[in-house]
Amino acid sequence: MEARLLLDVAGWVGMAGLLSAYWLVSTNRVRGTSRLYQTLNVIGAGGLLANTFHYRAYPAAALNSVWLAIAVIAYIRAAVRRRGGLT
């Protein structure tokens, strides 16, 4: 598959992931600390980061970099908490 098409697909998948996460948490179907919510945020921000960076949309790329970092940290903290590592 052509690189540009892959990056377009990544952007669309990312957008769908972030909107799905927002909808799920806003309608109380999942908690903000759930694995599903954080996974959708990681996938969403990562896909949009790749797409926006490729198209040189640097403000959006910066936003998605921060969003991705927050999601990764939250995902790791939730995983550690589930294993009883944090109080």
Helices and strands as residue ranges (DSSP letters): H 3-26, H 35-54, H 58-82
